Amino acid sequence: MSKKYDLTVNVDVESTSRAIFDMSLVLKEYYRQMGFIAQKMEATKDLSYAGEALSCVSNCISNLRIDLLATRPIREYDRSIVNLRRKDEE
C-alpha cells in the first residue's frame, strides 16, 4: 500500500502583504513629492528641478525594500516545506 501525503501548504501571507502595504505608503509619499516638484518646475520654468525629480525617484526605489517581495515568500515557503517534512516523519 502506498502512503498518502498531505501536500497542503499552509503559508502565512501576512508579513508579505504588510510589506506591500508599507510600500504603497512610501509610493504615495513620493507621488506627492514628485507632483510638488512638477508644480515648482512649471511655475518657475526651471529645468533644474528635473535633477530633484531624479533624486526623488532614486530615493524612492531604495526606500521601497523590494527585496522583501522575494525574501519573505521564500522564507515562508521554506518554513512550510519544513513543516510538511515534520508531518511526514510523524
Secondary structure, 3 states (H helix, E strand, C coil): CCCCCCCCCCCCCHHHHHHHHHHHHHHHHHHHHHHHHHHHHHHHCCCCHHHHHHHHHHHHHHHCCCCHHHHHHHHHHHHHHHHHHHHHHC
